[in-house]
Amino acid sequence: MNLRGRVFRFGDDIDTDAIIPARYLNTSDPQELKKHCMEDADPAFFSKVSKGDIIVAGKNFGCGSSREHAPIAIKASGVSCVIASSFARIFFRNSFNMGLPIFESDEASAEIKENDIVEVDASTGLITDITTGRQYQARPIPRFMQELIADGGLMEHILKRGGI
């Protein structure tokens, strides 16, 4: 699975309230949530993001409350993946459960700039900054987790395999 898009850059400790503000948690509808994704961190994010774009952030991305709304909003906005130095553990788990690929790389997080064009090979974890030509190695997504993502998340994966 190759992912390619323009980078939106955010700093350290982006919490779930910055990803999807609590005032919008009266719905779980992805189409509503995407309108407010990253709104408190970048009020114009929704009007600028395009399908396939990539978020690059610092350490502890997704900290705060354990809401599943955060990866749902990111995925619904069209973002293809998130690259960060590190992720809050509950956000890490929720992202894969919702079908949002995430990659940890200190170097990529530190060096990739806003508006760079980046390509990620999920099967190898290779991150290529097309703009600069630099490459970074993140941990590849294991095959079974790639299947979760391809199916759209954990629930869809279970349903496609005859569960529930």
LUMKOLGU-851400 format. One line per 4 residues: number of its first residue (from 1); their letters; for each residue x, z, y of N, C-alpha, C, O. Coordinates in pm, 1 decimal, decimal comma. Last residue first. Example, Ala and Ser with C-alpha at 12.3 -4.5 7.8 and 13.67 -1.06 7.14 Angstrom:
! LUMKOLGU-851400
2	SA	1285,0 708,0 -225,0 1367,0 714,0 -106,0 1290,0 787,0 3,0 1340,9 803,9 113,8 ~ 1319,0 780,0 -569,0 1230,0 780,0 -450,0 1320,0 780,0 -330,0 1423,6 846,5 -331,9
***
This chain:
! LUMKOLGU-851400
164	IGGR	-1956,0 1358,2 -1147,3 -2066,3 1419,9 -1073,2 -2198,8 1367,6 -1114,4 -2301,2 1410,1 -1060,9 ~ -1780,2 1052,2 -1242,6 -1802,5 1197,9 -1232,8 -1923,5 1231,7 -1151,3 -1986,8 1143,9 -1092,5 ~ -1706,4 785,7 -1255,8 -1817,8 831,9 -1336,8 -1845,3 980,7 -1333,2 -1925,2 1030,9 -1412,3 ~ -1519,0 704,3 -1081,6 -1473,8 725,1 -1217,9 -1581,4 790,8 -1304,7 -1552,7 844,1 -1411,9
160	KLIH	-1640,7 701,6 -839,8 -1600,1 572,4 -896,8 -1556,9 584,9 -1041,7 -1558,1 486,8 -1116,0 ~ -1664,7 978,2 -793,7 -1784,6 897,2 -818,1 -1750,2 763,0 -883,2 -1822,2 716,3 -971,4 ~ -1394,9 1044,9 -747,8 -1467,7 1104,6 -861,1 -1589,9 1020,3 -895,2 -1616,2 993,8 -1012,5 ~ -1349,8 895,7 -512,8 -1267,5 875,0 -631,0 -1339,3 927,6 -756,8 -1342,5 860,0 -859,6
156	EMLG	-1528,2 1011,3 -335,4 -1548,8 871,7 -373,9 -1470,5 838,1 -500,4 -1517,5 762,0 -584,9 ~ -1405,5 1265,7 -318,9 -1543,1 1251,5 -369,1 -1570,9 1108,4 -414,9 -1630,1 1087,0 -520,7 ~ -1139,9 1202,3 -217,1 -1163,0 1269,1 -344,8 -1303,3 1246,4 -400,2 -1318,0 1211,2 -517,2 ~ -1109,9 870,3 -68,1 -1107,6 1016,5 -68,2 -1147,6 1071,5 -204,1 -1184,4 996,6 -294,6
152	GDAI	-1106,2 597,8 -102,4 -1172,4 651,0 16,5 -1175,2 802,1 23,2 -1238,1 857,6 113,3 ~ -957,6 475,7 -296,9 -1100,3 493,9 -325,3 -1176,5 551,3 -206,2 -1299,5 553,7 -208,1 ~ -705,4 493,5 -185,8 -764,5 360,5 -205,4 -914,8 369,4 -229,6 -990,3 281,5 -188,0 ~ -668,7 773,3 -205,2 -676,2 707,5 -74,9 -744,7 571,7 -87,4 -832,7 539,0 -7,7
148	LEQM	-660,5 806,2 -483,7 -757,4 880,8 -402,2 -778,8 809,5 -268,8 -892,1 788,4 -225,5 ~ -438,8 644,7 -541,9 -570,6 607,1 -593,7 -681,3 677,9 -516,2 -784,3 617,6 -486,1 ~ -241,8 794,4 -425,1 -267,0 661,0 -370,7 -403,3 611,2 -417,5 -474,7 544,1 -343,1 ~ -246,2 1005,9 -600,3 -295,8 1030,0 -465,0 -318,4 897,7 -392,3 -405,8 889,7 -306,0
144	FRPI	-133,9 887,8 -825,0 -272,3 936,6 -834,9 -330,9 965,9 -696,8 -451,7 952,6 -677,2 ~ 128,6 821,6 -721,4 34,3 718,4 -765,0 -110,9 769,4 -767,2 -200,8 701,8 -717,1 ~ 237,5 1006,5 -429,5 227,0 986,6 -575,2 113,5 891,0 -610,3 14,7 880,9 -537,6 ~ 389,2 868,8 -151,1 263,5 926,9 -199,3 255,1 900,6 -348,7 264,4 785,6 -391,6
140	PRAQ	735,1 952,4 -87,8 627,8 857,9 -122,6 502,5 932,2 -169,4 510,2 1044,0 -220,6 ~ 866,1 1120,4 187,2 830,6 1133,1 46,3 718,3 1034,3 15,2 616,8 1032,7 84,8 ~ 1038,4 890,9 401,4 945,6 1002,3 380,4 920,9 1011,1 230,9 952,2 917,9 156,8 ~ 1306,3 760,1 569,7 1251,2 785,4 437,0 1162,3 909,6 439,4 1206,5 1018,8 475,0
136	YQRG	1329,6 495,4 806,3 1326,9 638,4 775,5 1265,4 655,8 637,3 1182,6 575,4 594,2 ~ 1493,9 250,5 1005,6 1415,4 288,2 888,3 1434,3 436,7 860,3 1539,5 494,8 886,9 ~ 1487,4 46,2 1301,1 1529,0 165,9 1229,4 1436,9 192,2 1111,5 1317,9 161,0 1115,7 ~ 1392,1 -157,6 1459,0 1463,8 -195,2 1337,5 1510,9 -76,0 1255,1 1569,3 -95,4 1148,5
132	TTID	1232,6 -114,2 1676,6 1375,7 -82,1 1689,1 1458,7 -128,0 1570,0 1581,2 -136,5 1578,6 ~ 982,4 -220,4 1597,4 1029,9 -236,2 1734,8 1180,4 -216,0 1745,8 1248,4 -291,0 1815,7 ~ 940,2 -134,6 1340,2 960,7 -277,7 1361,8 1020,5 -301,4 1500,7 1100,8 -393,0 1518,8 ~ 1042,1 117,0 1170,7 1004,9 96,3 1310,2 1040,2 -48,8 1340,9 1156,5 -81,4 1364,8
128	TILG	934,7 189,4 854,8 1015,9 96,6 932,2 959,4 85,2 1072,7 843,4 48,3 1091,5 ~ 950,0 412,1 596,3 890,5 392,2 728,3 985,3 301,4 806,0 1103,2 333,2 821,2 ~ 892,2 446,9 259,9 979,5 386,0 359,3 901,0 357,9 486,7 799,1 288,9 484,9 ~ 746,8 538,7 48,3 770,5 632,2 158,2 860,9 575,5 266,0 902,6 649,0 355,5
124	TSAD	666,3 377,5 -157,0 807,7 417,0 -154,4 837,9 522,6 -48,6 941,6 588,5 -54,2 ~ 393,0 352,6 -118,2 441,9 371,4 -254,7 588,0 414,1 -258,7 630,1 480,1 -353,7 ~ 355,1 306,9 151,7 310,8 433,9 94,3 368,7 458,9 -43,9 391,0 573,6 -82,4 ~ 543,0 187,5 388,3 516,2 153,8 249,0 483,1 285,3 179,1 572,1 365,4 150,7
120	VEVI	461,4 128,4 719,3 486,5 231,1 618,6 450,4 176,1 481,9 340,5 124,4 461,8 ~ 569,2 16,8 1035,0 514,0 -18,9 903,9 555,1 88,5 803,9 669,5 134,0 803,8 ~ 504,3 14,3 1384,5 561,7 79,1 1266,5 490,6 29,8 1141,6 370,2 4,5 1141,6 ~ 581,3 -47,6 1711,7 507,6 -100,2 1596,4 580,2 -49,3 1472,2 701,0 -67,4 1457,1
116	DNEK	555,3 184,2 1982,4 635,1 111,1 1884,0 540,9 58,1 1776,6 433,3 113,6 1754,3 ~ 384,8 342,6 2138,2 366,4 197,1 2141,4 461,7 117,8 2052,3 451,0 -4,7 2046,4 ~ 613,0 610,7 2151,3 479,3 560,7 2184,0 484,5 408,1 2195,0 577,1 352,1 2253,7 ~ 883,0 605,0 1905,4 826,1 618,9 2040,3 683,4 564,4 2049,4 639,9 483,8 1967,1
112	IEAS	1065,7 784,6 1665,8 967,1 678,9 1692,2 896,1 708,2 1824,2 854,8 821,1 1850,7 ~ 1224,3 1022,1 1642,7 1277,9 900,3 1702,9 1176,2 792,0 1737,2 1199,1 714,4 1830,0 ~ 1100,5 1244,0 1522,4 1183,7 1264,2 1641,0 1214,6 1134,0 1714,8 1229,6 1134,9 1837,0 ~ 967,3 1135,5 1302,3 893,1 1212,4 1401,6 971,1 1225,5 1531,8 912,8 1218,7 1640,0
108	AEDS	1180,4 1033,4 1159,3 1079,6 942,0 1214,1 1001,6 1010,8 1325,4 973,8 951,2 1429,4 ~ 1311,9 1280,0 1095,2 1377,6 1175,0 1173,9 1276,6 1080,2 1237,9 1286,1 1050,0 1356,9 ~ 1121,8 1423,4 940,4 1177,7 1479,7 1063,6 1235,5 1370,6 1153,0 1210,6 1369,3 1273,5 ~ 839,5 1326,5 787,5 975,5 1279,0 812,5 1022,9 1335,4 945,6 970,6 1299,5 1051,1
104	EFIP	558,5 1298,6 585,2 647,8 1392,1 653,2 787,6 1332,1 664,4 847,2 1291,9 564,4 ~ 248,6 1134,7 611,1 389,3 1127,0 570,5 471,7 1224,6 652,4 456,9 1232,6 774,4 ~ -79,2 1063,8 486,4 9,3 1133,0 579,5 150,7 1134,6 522,2 169,8 1135,8 400,6 ~ -387,4 888,0 456,8 -247,6 904,2 417,5 -165,6 971,7 527,6 -180,5 941,0 645,9
100	LGMN	-703,2 1005,2 396,7 -613,0 973,5 507,8 -468,6 994,2 463,9 -429,6 1107,6 436,0 ~ -905,6 1088,6 222,7 -852,4 953,0 210,1 -762,9 909,4 324,5 -747,4 789,7 348,2 ~ -989,1 1345,5 210,9 -1071,0 1256,0 292,3 -1020,1 1111,7 289,2 -1083,1 1022,5 345,9 ~ -789,1 1459,1 57,4 -926,7 1468,1 8,5 -1020,3 1372,5 83,5 -1118,5 1324,4 27,2
96	FSNR	-572,3 1417,8 227,9 -581,0 1340,4 104,0 -722,4 1345,1 46,9 -770,5 1245,2 -6,6 ~ -652,2 1600,5 431,7 -625,2 1459,5 460,5 -636,6 1374,8 335,1 -703,1 1271,2 335,7 ~ -669,5 1852,4 311,5 -791,4 1786,7 358,4 -769,8 1638,0 383,7 -859,8 1557,6 359,5 ~ -392,2 1901,3 267,5 -487,3 1889,8 155,2 -614,2 1814,7 195,9 -660,4 1725,4 124,9
92	FFIR	-300,4 1908,5 533,4 -237,5 1822,4 432,8 -336,0 1795,9 319,5 -359,4 1681,2 281,4 ~ -452,8 2113,2 638,8 -472,5 1977,7 689,3 -415,0 1876,5 590,4 -474,5 1771,4 566,7 ~ -342,3 2326,1 499,6 -483,4 2293,8 476,3 -515,1 2154,1 529,0 -596,6 2083,4 469,6 ~ -70,7 2320,3 593,3 -103,1 2298,0 451,8 -249,5 2260,9 429,9 -278,4 2172,5 349,3
88	AFSS	22,9 2130,9 873,1 -37,3 2254,2 824,4 -88,0 2226,2 683,6 -142,6 2119,0 657,8 ~ 313,5 1924,8 839,2 168,2 1939,0 850,6 128,2 2079,2 809,1 190,4 2139,6 721,7 ~ 602,8 1792,5 1010,9 538,3 1876,8 909,9 388,9 1886,5 940,7 344,7 1860,2 1052,5 ~ 662,7 1562,1 1149,9 773,2 1640,6 1095,3 720,9 1733,6 986,2 785,1 1751,9 882,8
84	AIVC	443,3 1289,6 1065,2 481,1 1408,6 1141,9 600,1 1475,3 1075,4 633,1 1447,8 960,1 ~ 219,9 1027,1 1071,4 357,4 1063,7 1039,9 391,0 1183,8 1126,2 369,7 1180,9 1247,4 ~ -83,1 914,8 944,3 -17,2 1005,3 1038,0 121,0 1035,6 983,7 137,7 1065,8 865,5 ~ -260,5 599,9 925,9 -186,4 712,3 869,9 -130,8 798,0 982,8 -131,4 759,3 1099,6
80	SVGS	-446,1 436,6 1054,5 -416,2 410,1 913,9 -338,6 522,7 847,8 -348,4 540,9 726,4 ~ -721,2 489,7 1263,1 -581,7 523,8 1237,4 -554,5 508,3 1087,8 -629,2 559,6 1004,5 ~ -989,4 461,6 1305,1 -914,9 342,4 1268,4 -768,6 367,9 1239,5 -698,0 277,1 1195,6 ~ -1151,3 675,7 1333,2 -1107,7 610,5 1457,2 -1029,8 482,0 1429,7 -1007,0 402,5 1520,8
76	AKIA	-1175,9 773,2 1076,0 -1286,7 694,3 1130,8 -1246,4 620,8 1258,3 -1301,4 514,9 1288,5 ~ -936,1 922,8 1057,8 -957,8 805,7 972,2 -1066,5 714,8 1030,3 -1050,2 592,8 1033,2 ~ -989,7 1123,5 1249,6 -871,5 1037,9 1260,1 -893,3 908,5 1181,5 -871,4 798,8 1233,1 ~ -1225,2 1241,4 1148,8 -1225,4 1179,4 1281,6 -1108,3 1083,0 1297,3 -1124,4 973,7 1351,5
72	IPAH	-1130,3 1338,9 901,6 -1242,1 1243,1 904,8 -1241,6 1168,5 1038,1 -1255,9 1046,3 1040,7 ~ -936,3 1525,8 974,0 -894,1 1399,9 913,0 -1005,9 1295,5 908,2 -978,0 1175,6 910,6 ~ -1134,5 1706,1 1108,3 -1014,9 1652,0 1173,6 -965,4 1524,5 1104,9 -953,1 1422,0 1172,0 ~ -1336,4 1798,7 939,7 -1371,9 1704,4 1045,2 -1248,9 1636,7 1105,7 -1257,3 1522,1 1149,9
68	ERSS	-1259,7 2000,2 782,1 -1240,0 1865,7 727,7 -1269,6 1759,1 832,4 -1232,4 1643,0 815,8 ~ -1104,6 2289,4 919,3 -1213,6 2191,5 919,9 -1173,5 2054,7 865,4 -1067,6 2001,3 898,3 ~ -958,6 2523,6 932,3 -947,5 2439,5 812,8 -1051,3 2328,3 807,0 -1082,1 2278,6 698,7 ~ -792,8 2580,8 1248,5 -899,4 2600,8 1150,8 -891,1 2495,5 1040,6 -825,1 2392,5 1055,1
64	GCGF	-441,0 2537,2 1277,6 -566,7 2591,3 1328,2 -668,0 2605,3 1216,4 -632,8 2637,9 1103,0 ~ -265,4 2219,8 1253,2 -275,6 2365,8 1240,4 -410,1 2411,7 1296,2 -483,8 2332,6 1355,1 ~ -207,2 1951,0 1268,6 -328,6 1992,3 1198,8 -341,0 2140,9 1177,5 -418,7 2185,0 1092,8 ~ 144,5 1961,9 1249,3 25,9 1884,7 1286,0 -93,2 1932,1 1203,0 -81,7 1951,1 1081,9
60	NKGA	399,4 2086,9 1244,3 276,9 2165,9 1229,3 150,2 2092,1 1274,3 59,4 2153,1 1330,9 ~ 602,3 1886,8 1467,7 583,1 1981,3 1357,3 443,7 2044,2 1361,4 380,0 2053,2 1466,3 ~ 490,2 1579,8 1606,3 597,9 1672,3 1574,3 565,0 1761,3 1456,6 506,9 1716,7 1357,7 ~ 363,6 1248,2 1523,4 360,9 1378,6 1589,8 479,2 1463,3 1545,2 557,2 1424,0 1458,5
56	VIID	203,3 944,4 1537,2 330,5 1009,8 1508,9 332,2 1138,4 1589,8 305,4 1137,8 1710,0 ~ -56,2 748,6 1410,8 -21,7 866,2 1490,8 112,8 917,7 1442,5 134,7 933,2 1322,4 ~ -119,9 401,8 1421,5 -54,4 513,8 1354,1 -29,6 626,4 1453,0 13,1 602,4 1566,0 ~ -371,9 144,5 1366,2 -274,3 218,3 1446,2 -229,8 345,9 1375,1 -294,3 391,6 1280,7
52	GKSV	-579,0 34,1 1220,1 -444,0 23,1 1167,8 -339,9 101,5 1245,1 -229,8 123,4 1194,7 ~ -784,2 -46,8 1489,5 -775,3 -34,2 1343,7 -631,3 -59,1 1298,6 -570,2 -159,9 1334,2 ~ -675,9 114,3 1791,8 -726,4 -0,1 1716,6 -707,9 23,6 1567,5 -625,3 104,8 1526,0 ~ -724,6 312,4 2084,9 -686,2 300,5 1943,7 -752,2 179,4 1878,8 -867,6 146,6 1906,6
48	KSFF	-836,1 327,1 2342,9 -709,8 255,1 2322,2 -677,7 226,8 2175,2 -611,0 128,0 2144,4 ~ -1062,1 480,9 2348,4 -1071,5 347,8 2408,9 -945,6 263,8 2383,8 -948,5 142,1 2401,8 ~ -973,0 718,3 2229,3 -1076,1 638,6 2162,6 -1082,7 496,3 2218,5 -1106,3 401,6 2143,6 ~ -783,7 817,2 2425,9 -744,5 775,3 2291,3 -846,6 681,9 2227,7 -809,4 576,2 2176,9
44	APDA	-823,7 922,8 2674,4 -846,4 778,7 2659,5 -817,4 728,5 2518,2 -825,8 608,2 2493,3 ~ -752,1 1194,8 2659,3 -893,0 1157,5 2682,7 -923,2 1008,7 2663,4 -1038,2 972,7 2638,4 ~ -558,5 1344,2 2449,5 -550,6 1217,1 2522,3 -693,4 1166,9 2542,4 -749,9 1103,7 2453,2 ~ -633,7 1598,9 2368,9 -490,8 1568,4 2380,6 -467,9 1441,4 2462,4 -369,8 1431,7 2536,2
40	DEMC	-908,5 1590,7 2357,2 -847,1 1691,9 2443,1 -696,5 1671,4 2460,3 -638,1 1721,4 2556,5 ~ -949,3 1369,5 2179,6 -1002,1 1369,1 2316,0 -934,4 1471,2 2407,9 -906,2 1440,9 2523,9 ~ -897,8 1317,3 1917,4 -782,7 1340,7 2006,0 -822,7 1350,9 2153,8 -737,5 1341,5 2242,1 ~ -1216,3 1181,6 1879,9 -1087,3 1206,7 1815,6 -976,7 1213,5 1921,0 -964,7 1123,7 2004,4
36	HKKL	-1463,1 1112,7 1961,8 -1402,5 1229,3 2026,9 -1266,6 1266,2 1967,7 -1209,2 1369,7 2001,6 ~ -1550,6 906,1 1811,5 -1561,5 890,7 1956,6 -1488,6 1002,2 2031,5 -1456,4 988,2 2149,5 ~ -1542,6 998,7 1550,2 -1434,1 911,7 1597,1 -1434,7 895,3 1748,9 -1329,5 872,8 1808,6 ~ -1784,8 1139,3 1517,8 -1659,2 1213,2 1531,9 -1548,3 1125,5 1590,0 -1468,3 1172,9 1670,7
32	EQPD	-1971,6 932,8 1480,5 -1979,5 1019,5 1599,2 -1846,4 1090,1 1623,8 -1800,9 1099,5 1737,8 ~ -1885,1 824,2 1242,4 -1903,6 735,8 1357,8 -1917,7 813,7 1488,6 -1879,6 764,7 1594,9 ~ -1888,9 1041,5 1060,0 -1761,4 984,1 1104,6 -1774,5 895,9 1228,8 -1683,8 893,4 1312,1 ~ -2084,8 1318,3 1090,2 -2093,6 1173,1 1090,6 -1963,4 1114,0 1144,6 -1930,4 1133,6 1261,5
28	STNL	-2117,9 1579,8 1102,5 -2010,6 1536,3 1012,0 -2006,1 1384,3 1004,6 -1933,2 1327,6 923,2 ~ -2189,4 1779,1 1393,6 -2213,5 1663,7 1307,1 -2093,6 1642,4 1214,5 -1981,6 1682,8 1246,1 ~ -2108,8 1979,1 1549,6 -2248,6 1986,2 1507,1 -2287,1 1865,9 1422,4 -2403,0 1851,4 1383,5 ~ -1858,5 1968,9 1657,4 -1869,9 1998,5 1514,7 -2013,3 2016,1 1466,7 -2036,3 2063,0 1355,2
24	YRAP	-1789,4 1936,2 1917,3 -1848,3 1820,8 1849,2 -1871,4 1846,1 1700,5 -1900,9 1752,7 1626,0 ~ -1661,0 2161,2 2008,7 -1792,9 2131,8 2067,5 -1862,5 2012,9 2000,8 -1981,2 1990,1 2024,2 ~ -1407,9 2158,5 1894,6 -1514,7 2234,1 1828,2 -1653,5 2201,2 1883,1 -1752,8 2212,5 1811,1 ~ -1243,7 1840,3 1898,6 -1285,4 1963,5 1965,0 -1409,0 2026,5 1899,7 -1501,0 1957,2 1856,0
20	IIAD	-1019,6 1722,1 1690,1 -1164,0 1707,1 1711,1 -1215,2 1838,9 1769,3 -1228,4 1937,8 1697,2 ~ -752,3 1771,9 1774,1 -787,1 1651,7 1697,8 -936,1 1621,0 1712,2 -974,3 1508,0 1742,6 ~ -760,5 2014,9 1899,3 -713,6 1899,8 1977,4 -751,5 1769,9 1907,0 -779,6 1669,4 1972,4 ~ -848,2 2168,6 1687,1 -932,0 2162,0 1807,2 -888,9 2047,6 1898,1 -972,4 1989,2 1967,2
16	TDID	-639,8 2153,3 1508,6 -762,0 2080,5 1475,8 -858,6 2074,8 1593,8 -942,6 1985,0 1599,9 ~ -335,0 2115,3 1705,9 -429,4 2185,4 1618,2 -558,2 2105,9 1600,1 -581,6 2005,3 1667,1 ~ -15,7 2032,8 1713,5 -145,8 1972,3 1747,4 -247,8 2032,0 1651,1 -247,2 2003,3 1531,4 ~ 255,5 2121,2 1705,2 142,8 2215,0 1698,2 10,5 2156,5 1748,7 -65,4 2223,9 1818,3
12	DGFR	430,9 1879,2 1911,7 424,2 1983,1 1809,3 291,9 2059,7 1817,8 226,1 2062,9 1921,8 ~ 285,6 1568,9 2033,1 392,5 1667,4 2016,5 373,3 1761,1 1898,9 308,4 1727,2 1800,0 ~ 223,2 1218,2 1971,7 178,5 1352,0 2009,8 289,5 1450,7 1974,8 377,8 1418,9 1895,2 ~ 174,1 870,8 2017,0 268,9 981,5 2001,1 208,4 1112,5 2052,3 150,6 1117,6 2160,9
8	FVRG	72,8 596,6 1844,9 27,8 693,6 1944,4 106,9 820,2 1917,8 105,9 871,3 1805,8 ~ 195,4 276,8 1756,9 209,4 422,6 1754,2 145,4 489,0 1875,2 160,6 445,5 1989,3 ~ 36,9 15,5 1576,1 98,9 63,8 1700,5 92,9 216,0 1702,0 -3,3 275,9 1654,0 ~ 90,1 -55,7 1223,9 15,8 -41,3 1347,9 101,0 6,6 1462,8 220,1 34,3 1448,5
4	RLNM	42,4 -75,5 876,4 116,0 -123,7 993,1 29,7 -107,5 1117,3 -88,8 -141,1 1116,7 ~ 102,7 -6,2 539,2 25,9 28,5 658,0 107,5 -15,9 778,5 228,9 4,1 782,0 ~ 78,8 -104,6 204,4 153,1 -112,5 329,6 59,0 -89,0 446,5 -50,5 -144,9 452,0 ~ 85,1 0,0 -117,6 0,0 0,0 0,0 89,4 0,0 123,5 166,6 93,5 144,9
***
